[in-house]
């Protein structure tokens, strides 16, 4: 049996005066990784989770955070993985020849 793993990216537009506090809050969300920010309040982030319900819940939560003007999905991909494998974003294997 395969399980799904969802990878999505978002552009969040926030009020610049709320940017620092918002970034600290976003860093606490499971599966969220911040990739780029701008002083004008633009945030590029990715979300890794197990189903579309989680995507919906997290993006709704982000949209309701203080200072957020918008949270828009840019990309979404579904990966299939065997049920006995777990996605680990903290490990990297390099082969040397």
MOPAC internal coordinates of N, CA, C and O (Angstrom, degrees):
PM7 1SCF
backbone

  N    0.0000 0     0.00 0     0.00 0    0    0    0
  C    1.4524 1     0.00 0     0.00 0    1    0    0
  C    1.5268 1   109.20 1     0.00 0    2    1    0
  O    1.2310 1   120.56 1   -46.11 1    3    2    1
  N    1.3240 1   116.54 1   133.89 1    3    2    1
  C    1.4544 1   121.48 1   179.31 1    5    3    2
  C    1.5222 1   110.61 1   -97.97 1    6    5    3
  O    1.2310 1   121.02 1   -29.61 1    7    6    5
  N    1.3189 1   115.66 1   150.39 1    7    6    5
  C    1.4562 1   120.68 1   173.14 1    9    7    6
  C    1.5204 1   108.39 1  -116.93 1   10    9    7
  O    1.2310 1   121.26 1   -23.68 1   11   10    9
  N    1.3165 1   115.20 1   156.32 1   11   10    9
  C    1.4538 1   120.12 1  -179.29 1   13   11   10
  C    1.5167 1   110.96 1   -93.78 1   14   13   11
  O    1.2310 1   121.81 1   -30.56 1   15   14   13
  N    1.3105 1   114.15 1   149.44 1   15   14   13
  C    1.4542 1   122.18 1   174.16 1   17   15   14
  C    1.5209 1   106.44 1  -134.37 1   18   17   15
  O    1.2310 1   120.14 1   -57.69 1   19   18   17
  N    1.3155 1   117.33 1   122.31 1   19   18   17
  C    1.4599 1   122.29 1  -174.65 1   21   19   18
  C    1.5212 1   111.05 1  -104.09 1   22   21   19
  O    1.2310 1   121.27 1   -45.96 1   23   22   21
  N    1.3296 1   115.18 1   134.04 1   23   22   21
  C    1.4579 1   122.57 1   175.36 1   25   23   22
  C    1.5214 1   106.44 1  -123.00 1   26   25   23
  O    1.2310 1   120.48 1   -55.02 1   27   26   25
  N    1.3184 1   116.68 1   124.98 1   27   26   25
  C    1.4592 1   120.00 1   179.38 1   29   27   26
  C    1.5227 1   109.94 1  -139.89 1   30   29   27
  O    1.2310 1   121.27 1   -23.74 1   31   30   29
  N    1.3246 1   115.17 1   156.26 1   31   30   29
  C    1.4645 1   119.37 1   177.73 1   33   31   30
  C    1.5220 1   108.98 1  -126.20 1   34   33   31
  O    1.2310 1   121.60 1   -26.44 1   35   34   33
  N    1.3288 1   114.54 1   153.56 1   35   34   33
  C    1.4569 1   121.57 1  -174.57 1   37   35   34
  C    1.5179 1   111.09 1  -140.17 1   38   37   35
  O    1.2310 1   121.54 1   -27.52 1   39   38   37
  N    1.3233 1   114.65 1   152.48 1   39   38   37
  C    1.4569 1   122.53 1   167.09 1   41   39   38
  C    1.5273 1   105.71 1  -110.82 1   42   41   39
  O    1.2310 1   121.06 1   -58.58 1   43   42   41
  N    1.3137 1   115.58 1   121.42 1   43   42   41
  C    1.4588 1   121.52 1   176.50 1   45   43   42
  C    1.5233 1   107.05 1  -108.70 1   46   45   43
  O    1.2310 1   120.70 1   -49.92 1   47   46   45
  N    1.3213 1   116.27 1   130.08 1   47   46   45
  C    1.4647 1   120.67 1   174.69 1   49   47   46
  C    1.5175 1   107.31 1  -108.93 1   50   49   47
  O    1.2310 1   121.09 1   -55.15 1   51   50   49
  N    1.3248 1   115.53 1   124.85 1   51   50   49
  C    1.4571 1   121.01 1  -177.60 1   53   51   50
  C    1.5210 1   110.23 1  -126.69 1   54   53   51
  O    1.2310 1   121.11 1   -19.41 1   55   54   53
  N    1.3146 1   115.49 1   160.59 1   55   54   53
  C    1.4607 1   119.94 1   172.87 1   57   55   54
  C    1.5274 1   107.47 1   -68.55 1   58   57   55
  O    1.2310 1   119.76 1   -49.57 1   59   58   57
  N    1.3209 1   118.07 1   130.43 1   59   58   57
  C    1.4693 1   120.67 1  -176.35 1   61   59   58
  C    1.5239 1   113.87 1   -54.74 1   62   61   59
  O    1.2310 1   119.99 1   145.39 1   63   62   61
  N    1.3152 1   117.63 1   -34.61 1   63   62   61
  C    1.4697 1   120.22 1  -178.70 1   65   63   62
  C    1.5301 1   112.75 1   -69.49 1   66   65   63
  O    1.2310 1   119.75 1   166.02 1   67   66   65
  N    1.3233 1   118.08 1   -13.98 1   67   66   65
  C    1.4683 1   122.15 1   178.68 1   69   67   66
  C    1.5302 1   112.43 1  -106.59 1   70   69   67
  O    1.2310 1   120.24 1  -178.55 1   71   70   69
  N    1.3181 1   117.16 1     1.45 1   71   70   69
  C    1.4639 1   121.30 1  -171.08 1   73   71   70
  C    1.5247 1   113.25 1   -59.38 1   74   73   71
  O    1.2310 1   119.56 1   129.17 1   75   74   73
  N    1.3097 1   118.45 1   -50.83 1   75   74   73
  C    1.4704 1   120.59 1  -175.39 1   77   75   74
  C    1.5272 1   112.02 1   -61.85 1   78   77   75
  O    1.2310 1   120.01 1   133.89 1   79   78   77
  N    1.3181 1   117.58 1   -46.11 1   79   78   77
  C    1.4678 1   120.88 1   179.05 1   81   79   78
  C    1.5252 1   110.73 1   -64.34 1   82   81   79
  O    1.2310 1   120.58 1   140.47 1   83   82   81
  N    1.3217 1   116.50 1   -39.53 1   83   82   81
  C    1.4606 1   120.86 1   179.10 1   85   83   82
  C    1.5236 1   111.08 1   -63.67 1   86   85   83
  O    1.2310 1   120.18 1   136.79 1   87   86   85
  N    1.3227 1   117.26 1   -43.21 1   87   86   85
  C    1.4701 1   120.70 1   178.92 1   89   87   86
  C    1.5222 1   110.90 1   -60.10 1   90   89   87
  O    1.2310 1   120.13 1   138.91 1   91   90   89
  N    1.3156 1   117.35 1   -41.09 1   91   90   89
  C    1.4674 1   120.50 1   178.35 1   93   91   90
  C    1.5252 1   111.02 1   -63.23 1   94   93   91
  O    1.2310 1   120.11 1   140.38 1   95   94   93
  N    1.3164 1   117.40 1   -39.62 1   95   94   93
  C    1.4643 1   121.07 1   178.24 1   97   95   94
  C    1.5225 1   110.95 1   -67.90 1   98   97   95
  O    1.2310 1   120.22 1   136.40 1   99   98   97
  N    1.3305 1   117.18 1   -43.60 1   99   98   97
  C    1.4676 1   120.72 1  -179.93 1  101   99   98
  C    1.5233 1   111.64 1   -60.94 1  102  101   99
  O    1.2310 1   120.17 1   144.61 1  103  102  101
  N    1.3234 1   117.27 1   -35.39 1  103  102  101
  C    1.4668 1   121.40 1  -179.70 1  105  103  102
  C    1.5249 1   112.34 1   -63.83 1  106  105  103
  O    1.2310 1   119.75 1   160.83 1  107  106  105
  N    1.3216 1   118.08 1   -19.17 1  107  106  105
  C    1.4641 1   121.18 1  -179.22 1  109  107  106
  C    1.5237 1   112.82 1   -86.95 1  110  109  107
  O    1.2310 1   119.92 1   169.62 1  111  110  109
  N    1.3321 1   117.75 1   -10.38 1  111  110  109
  C    1.4646 1   120.82 1  -177.32 1  113  111  110
  C    1.5272 1   111.03 1   -80.92 1  114  113  111
  O    1.2310 1   120.65 1   -51.25 1  115  114  113
  N    1.3135 1   116.36 1   128.75 1  115  114  113
  C    1.4564 1   122.23 1   178.99 1  117  115  114
  C    1.5223 1   110.44 1   -63.02 1  118  117  115
  O    1.2310 1   120.81 1   -50.14 1  119  118  117
  N    1.3268 1   116.05 1   129.86 1  119  118  117
  C    1.4560 1   121.65 1   176.85 1  121  119  118
  C    1.5127 1   115.05 1    88.41 1  122  121  119
  O    1.2310 1   119.93 1   172.68 1  123  122  121
  N    1.3362 1   117.74 1    -7.32 1  123  122  121
  C    1.4635 1   121.76 1  -178.38 1  125  123  122
  C    1.5224 1   109.53 1   -94.51 1  126  125  123
  O    1.2310 1   121.13 1   -47.52 1  127  126  125
  N    1.3292 1   115.44 1   132.48 1  127  126  125
  C    1.4616 1   121.22 1   174.84 1  129  127  126
  C    1.5258 1   108.28 1  -130.48 1  130  129  127
  O    1.2310 1   120.89 1   -52.28 1  131  130  129
  N    1.3300 1   115.91 1   127.72 1  131  130  129
  C    1.4610 1   121.67 1   179.64 1  133  131  130
  C    1.5185 1   108.32 1   -89.63 1  134  133  131
  O    1.2310 1   120.79 1   -50.78 1  135  134  133
  N    1.3336 1   116.10 1   129.22 1  135  134  133
  C    1.4628 1   120.44 1  -176.96 1  137  135  134
  C    1.5180 1   113.51 1  -108.20 1  138  137  135
  O    1.2310 1   120.04 1   147.84 1  139  138  137
  N    1.3224 1   117.54 1   -32.16 1  139  138  137
  C    1.4633 1   120.00 1  -176.26 1  141  139  138
  C    1.5199 1   109.13 1  -156.14 1  142  141  139
  O    1.2310 1   120.93 1   -34.34 1  143  142  141
  N    1.3181 1   115.82 1   145.66 1  143  142  141
  C    1.4595 1   121.15 1   173.75 1  145  143  142
  C    1.5262 1   108.76 1  -136.99 1  146  145  143
  O    1.2310 1   121.16 1   -18.91 1  147  146  145
  N    1.3184 1   115.39 1   161.09 1  147  146  145
  C    1.4618 1   119.99 1   174.26 1  149  147  146
  C    1.5259 1   108.27 1  -131.37 1  150  149  147
  O    1.2310 1   120.12 1   -26.92 1  151  150  149
  N    1.3253 1   117.38 1   153.08 1  151  150  149
  C    1.4701 1   120.49 1   178.64 1  153  151  150
  C    1.5301 1   112.58 1   -60.34 1  154  153  151
  O    1.2310 1   120.49 1   157.80 1  155  154  153
  N    1.3200 1   116.67 1   -22.20 1  155  154  153
  C    1.4685 1   120.67 1   179.02 1  157  155  154
  C    1.5290 1   112.88 1   -77.58 1  158  157  155
  O    1.2310 1   119.91 1   174.04 1  159  158  157
  N    1.3338 1   117.78 1    -5.96 1  159  158  157
  C    1.4601 1   120.90 1   176.09 1  161  159  158
  C    1.5104 1   115.93 1   104.94 1  162  161  159
  O    1.2310 1   119.89 1  -169.75 1  163  162  161
  N    1.3246 1   117.81 1    10.25 1  163  162  161
  C    1.4644 1   120.26 1   178.84 1  165  163  162
  C    1.5306 1   109.04 1   -87.71 1  166  165  163
  O    1.2310 1   120.56 1   -44.98 1  167  166  165
  N    1.3366 1   116.53 1   135.02 1  167  166  165
  C    1.4620 1   123.13 1  -179.85 1  169  167  166
  C    1.5238 1   108.34 1  -128.58 1  170  169  167
  O    1.2310 1   120.46 1   -49.84 1  171  170  169
  N    1.3246 1   116.72 1   130.16 1  171  170  169
  C    1.4602 1   122.23 1   173.72 1  173  171  170
  C    1.5204 1   106.50 1  -106.92 1  174  173  171
  O    1.2310 1   120.51 1   -55.23 1  175  174  173
  N    1.3337 1   116.63 1   124.77 1  175  174  173
  C    1.4610 1   119.68 1  -179.44 1  177  175  174
  C    1.5141 1   111.00 1  -140.21 1  178  177  175
  O    1.2310 1   121.51 1   -20.04 1  179  178  177
  N    1.3262 1   114.72 1   159.96 1  179  178  177
  C    1.4595 1   120.77 1   172.30 1  181  179  178
  C    1.5172 1   108.79 1  -117.93 1  182  181  179
  O    1.2310 1   121.79 1   -23.57 1  183  182  181
  N    1.3140 1   114.18 1   156.43 1  183  182  181
  C    1.4526 1   122.55 1   177.52 1  185  183  182
  C    1.5186 1   107.89 1  -131.71 1  186  185  183
  O    1.2310 1   120.60 1   -51.27 1  187  186  185
  N    1.3186 1   116.45 1   128.73 1  187  186  185
  C    1.4636 1   122.43 1   175.18 1  189  187  186
  C    1.5181 1   107.44 1  -118.34 1  190  189  187
  O    1.2310 1   120.85 1   -54.57 1  191  190  189
  N    1.3485 1   115.97 1   125.43 1  191  190  189
  C    1.4574 1   120.25 1  -177.91 1  193  191  190
  C    1.5269 1   110.23 1  -154.98 1  194  193  191
  O    1.2310 1   120.58 1     3.14 1  195  194  193
  N    1.3231 1   116.50 1  -176.86 1  195  194  193
  C    1.4602 1   121.54 1  -172.06 1  197  195  194
  C    1.5241 1   115.68 1   -97.73 1  198  197  195
  O    1.2310 1   119.66 1   163.48 1  199  198  197
  N    1.3287 1   118.25 1   -16.52 1  199  198  197
  C    1.4649 1   118.70 1  -178.56 1  201  199  198
  C    1.5235 1   111.41 1  -159.27 1  202  201  199
  O    1.2310 1   120.99 1   -12.31 1  203  202  201
  N    1.3257 1   115.71 1   167.69 1  203  202  201
  C    1.4639 1   120.32 1  -177.57 1  205  203  202
  C    1.5245 1   112.25 1   -69.06 1  206  205  203
  O    1.2310 1   120.38 1   154.50 1  207  206  205
  N    1.3186 1   116.88 1   -25.50 1  207  206  205
  C    1.4639 1   119.79 1   176.23 1  209  207  206
  C    1.5184 1   111.55 1   -62.26 1  210  209  207
  O    1.2310 1   120.71 1   140.08 1  211  210  209
  N    1.3337 1   116.24 1   -39.92 1  211  210  209
  C    1.4645 1   120.22 1   177.16 1  213  211  210
  C    1.5230 1   110.77 1   -65.24 1  214  213  211
  O    1.2310 1   120.58 1   140.08 1  215  214  213
  N    1.3341 1   116.50 1   -39.92 1  215  214  213
  C    1.4678 1   119.69 1   177.71 1  217  215  214
  C    1.5258 1   109.31 1   -58.97 1  218  217  215
  O    1.2310 1   120.75 1   131.74 1  219  218  217
  N    1.3115 1   116.17 1   -48.26 1  219  218  217
  C    1.4603 1   121.22 1  -179.23 1  221  219  218
  C    1.5251 1   111.64 1   -60.94 1  222  221  219
  O    1.2310 1   120.40 1   133.90 1  223  222  221
  N    1.3280 1   116.83 1   -46.10 1  223  222  221
  C    1.4648 1   120.96 1  -178.89 1  225  223  222
  C    1.5254 1   111.91 1   -61.91 1  226  225  223
  O    1.2310 1   120.59 1   134.77 1  227  226  225
  N    1.3269 1   116.48 1   -45.23 1  227  226  225
  C    1.4629 1   120.15 1  -176.77 1  229  227  226
  C    1.5208 1   111.03 1   -70.83 1  230  229  227
  O    1.2310 1   120.01 1   138.05 1  231  230  229
  N    1.3302 1   117.59 1   -41.95 1  231  230  229
  C    1.4663 1   118.33 1  -179.89 1  233  231  230
  C    1.5298 1   111.50 1   -68.51 1  234  233  231
  O    1.2310 1   120.01 1   146.52 1  235  234  233
  N    1.3180 1   117.59 1   -33.48 1  235  234  233
  C    1.4644 1   120.46 1   174.43 1  237  235  234
  C    1.5204 1   109.93 1   -63.90 1  238  237  235
  O    1.2310 1   120.57 1   135.67 1  239  238  237
  N    1.3299 1   116.51 1   -44.33 1  239  238  237
  C    1.4687 1   120.80 1   178.60 1  241  239  238
  C    1.5256 1   111.06 1   -61.38 1  242  241  239
  O    1.2310 1   120.28 1   136.36 1  243  242  241
  N    1.3324 1   117.06 1   -43.64 1  243  242  241
  C    1.4680 1   120.53 1   178.76 1  245  243  242
  C    1.5268 1   109.96 1   -62.07 1  246  245  243
  O    1.2310 1   120.43 1   135.53 1  247  246  245
  N    1.3180 1   116.78 1   -44.47 1  247  246  245
  C    1.4606 1   121.07 1  -179.26 1  249  247  246
  C    1.5172 1   113.91 1   -61.20 1  250  249  247
  O    1.2310 1   120.24 1   156.31 1  251  250  249
  N    1.3417 1   117.15 1   -23.69 1  251  250  249
  C    1.4578 1   121.59 1  -179.10 1  253  251  250
  C    1.5273 1   112.98 1   -96.03 1  254  253  251
  O    1.2310 1   120.08 1   179.40 1  255  254  253
  N    1.3307 1   117.46 1    -0.60 1  255  254  253
  C    1.4655 1   120.52 1   179.61 1  257  255  254
  C    1.5237 1   110.55 1   -72.14 1  258  257  255
  O    1.2310 1   121.35 1   -31.26 1  259  258  257
  N    1.3229 1   115.03 1   148.74 1  259  258  257
  C    1.4622 1   121.53 1  -178.74 1  261  259  258
  C    1.5261 1   110.75 1   -58.61 1  262  261  259
  O    1.2310 1   120.96 1   -52.75 1  263  262  261
  N    1.3146 1   115.77 1   127.25 1  263  262  261
  C    1.4539 1   121.45 1   176.25 1  265  263  262
  C    1.5136 1   115.09 1    93.03 1  266  265  263
  O    1.2310 1   119.57 1   171.02 1  267  266  265
  N    1.3412 1   118.42 1    -8.98 1  267  266  265
  C    1.4669 1   120.90 1  -179.24 1  269  267  266
  C    1.5254 1   109.50 1   -80.45 1  270  269  267
  O    1.2310 1   121.36 1   -52.79 1  271  270  269
  N    1.3277 1   115.00 1   127.21 1  271  270  269
  C    1.4627 1   121.20 1   177.05 1  273  271  270
  C    1.5206 1   111.31 1   -94.03 1  274  273  271
  O    1.2310 1   120.44 1   143.28 1  275  274  273
  N    1.3419 1   116.77 1   -36.72 1  275  274  273
  C    1.4654 1   120.95 1   178.87 1  277  275  274
  C    1.5209 1   109.80 1  -159.67 1  278  277  275
  O    1.2310 1   121.45 1   -23.59 1  279  278  277
  N    1.3352 1   114.84 1   156.41 1  279  278  277
  C    1.4647 1   122.74 1   175.73 1  281  279  278
  C    1.5268 1   105.98 1  -141.40 1  282  281  279
  O    1.2310 1   120.63 1   -73.33 1  283  282  281
  N    1.3306 1   116.39 1   106.67 1  283  282  281
  C    1.4620 1   120.98 1  -173.65 1  285  283  282
  C    1.5214 1   112.16 1  -120.28 1  286  285  283
  O    1.2310 1   121.23 1   -49.07 1  287  286  285
  N    1.3445 1   115.25 1   130.93 1  287  286  285
  C    1.4583 1   120.61 1   177.27 1  289  287  286
  C    1.5261 1   109.87 1   -72.69 1  290  289  287
  O    1.2310 1   121.48 1   -43.57 1  291  290  289
  N    1.3320 1   114.76 1   136.43 1  291  290  289
  C    1.4574 1   121.36 1   178.58 1  293  291  290
  C    1.5229 1   110.50 1  -109.00 1  294  293  291
  O    1.2310 1   120.38 1   146.75 1  295  294  293
  N    1.3337 1   116.87 1   -33.25 1  295  294  293
  C    1.4638 1   121.97 1  -172.96 1  297  295  294
  C    1.5179 1   109.01 1  -148.87 1  298  297  295
  O    1.2310 1   120.88 1   -35.29 1  299  298  297
  N    1.3442 1   115.93 1   144.71 1  299  298  297
  C    1.4666 1   121.12 1   174.71 1  301  299  298
  C    1.5191 1   108.59 1  -147.33 1  302  301  299
  O    1.2310 1   121.07 1   -50.09 1  303  302  301
  N    1.3132 1   115.56 1   129.91 1  303  302  301
  C    1.4658 1   121.36 1   178.41 1  305  303  302
  C    1.5200 1   108.38 1  -134.85 1  306  305  303
  O    1.2310 1   121.19 1   -38.85 1  307  306  305
  N    1.3327 1   115.34 1   141.15 1  307  306  305
  C    1.4637 1   121.30 1   177.06 1  309  307  306
  C    1.5146 1   107.94 1  -112.27 1  310  309  307
  O    1.2310 1   121.04 1   -56.75 1  311  310  309
  N    1.3055 1   115.62 1   123.25 1  311  310  309
  C    1.4637 1   121.92 1   176.40 1  313  311  310
  C    1.5232 1   108.15 1  -104.06 1  314  313  311
  O    1.2310 1   120.59 1   -39.95 1  315  314  313
  N    1.3138 1   116.47 1   140.05 1  315  314  313
  C    1.4629 1   121.85 1   174.12 1  317  315  314
  C    1.5198 1   108.05 1   -99.92 1  318  317  315
  O    1.2310 1   120.44 1   -47.64 1  319  318  317
  N    1.3257 1   116.77 1   132.36 1  319  318  317
  C    1.4534 1   119.72 1   176.91 1  321  319  318
  C    1.5221 1   109.36 1  -137.43 1  322  321  319
  O    1.2310 1   120.38 1   -33.29 1  323  322  321
  N    1.3137 1   116.88 1   146.71 1  323  322  321
  C    1.4624 1   119.73 1   177.97 1  325  323  322
  C    1.5240 1   110.42 1   -56.81 1  326  325  323
  O    1.2310 1   120.82 1   -34.48 1  327  326  325
  N    1.3238 1   116.04 1   145.52 1  327  326  325
  C    1.4597 1   121.42 1  -175.82 1  329  327  326
  C    1.5189 1   112.98 1   -60.28 1  330  329  327
  O    1.2310 1   119.69 1   152.99 1  331  330  329
  N    1.3328 1   118.20 1   -27.01 1  331  330  329
  C    1.4622 1   119.87 1  -177.45 1  333  331  330
  C    1.5238 1   112.74 1   -86.64 1  334  333  331
  O    1.2310 1   119.62 1   178.16 1  335  334  333
  N    1.3312 1   118.33 1    -1.84 1  335  334  333
  C    1.4626 1   121.55 1   176.85 1  337  335  334
  C    1.5170 1   109.03 1  -102.59 1  338  337  335
  O    1.2310 1   120.42 1   -36.55 1  339  338  337
  N    1.3103 1   116.81 1   143.45 1  339  338  337
  C    1.4545 1   122.26 1   177.79 1  341  339  338
  C    1.5092 1   108.72 1  -117.14 1  342  341  339
  O    1.2310 1   120.99 1   -43.00 1  343  342  341
  N    1.3272 1   115.71 1   137.00 1  343  342  341
  C    1.4645 1   120.57 1   179.28 1  345  343  342
  C    1.5204 1   108.42 1   -74.43 1  346  345  343
  O    1.2310 1   120.59 1   -53.95 1  347  346  345
  N    1.3104 1   116.47 1   126.05 1  347  346  345
  C    1.4552 1   121.56 1   179.18 1  349  347  346
  C    1.5147 1   107.95 1  -123.36 1  350  349  347
  O    1.2310 1   120.82 1   -70.86 1  351  350  349
  N    1.3274 1   116.03 1   109.14 1  351  350  349
  C    1.4638 1   120.06 1  -178.44 1  353  351  350
  C    1.5170 1   112.00 1   -83.57 1  354  353  351
  O    1.2310 1   120.05 1   177.44 1  355  354  353
  N    1.3341 1   117.52 1    -2.56 1  355  354  353
  C    1.4575 1   120.18 1  -176.62 1  357  355  354
  C    1.5154 1   113.51 1  -100.01 1  358  357  355
  O    1.2310 1   119.27 1   179.74 1  359  358  357
  N    1.3211 1   118.99 1    -0.26 1  359  358  357
  C    1.4590 1   119.69 1  -178.15 1  361  359  358
  C    1.5163 1   110.44 1  -117.21 1  362  361  359
  O    1.2310 1   121.33 1   -32.18 1  363  362  361
  N    1.3025 1   115.07 1   147.82 1  363  362  361
  C    1.4543 1   122.00 1   179.54 1  365  363  362
  C    1.5088 1   107.36 1  -141.54 1  366  365  363
  O    1.2310 1   120.83 1   -51.70 1  367  366  365
  N    1.3179 1   116.02 1   128.30 1  367  366  365
  C    1.4583 1   120.74 1   179.09 1  369  367  366
  C    1.5149 1   108.66 1  -111.12 1  370  369  367
  O    1.2310 1   120.69 1   -53.78 1  371  370  369
  N    1.3046 1   116.29 1   126.22 1  371  370  369
  C    1.4551 1   121.70 1   177.63 1  373  371  370
  C    1.5108 1   108.98 1  -112.91 1  374  373  371
  O    1.2310 1   120.89 1   -46.63 1  375  374  373
  N    1.3134 1   115.91 1   133.37 1  375  374  373
  C    1.4595 1   120.19 1   175.67 1  377  375  374
  C    1.5131 1   108.33 1   -99.19 1  378  377  375
  O    1.2310 1   121.07 1   -44.62 1  379  378  377
  N    1.2995 1   115.56 1   135.38 1  379  378  377
  C    1.4606 1   120.27 1   178.02 1  381  379  378
  C    1.5045 1   108.80 1  -114.62 1  382  381  379
  O    1.2310 1   121.30 1   -40.74 1  383  382  381
  N    1.3193 1   115.12 1   139.26 1  383  382  381
  C    1.4523 1   119.16 1  -175.94 1  385  383  382
  C    1.4892 1   114.07 1  -108.48 1  386  385  383
  O    1.2310 1   120.10 1   180.00 1  387  386  385

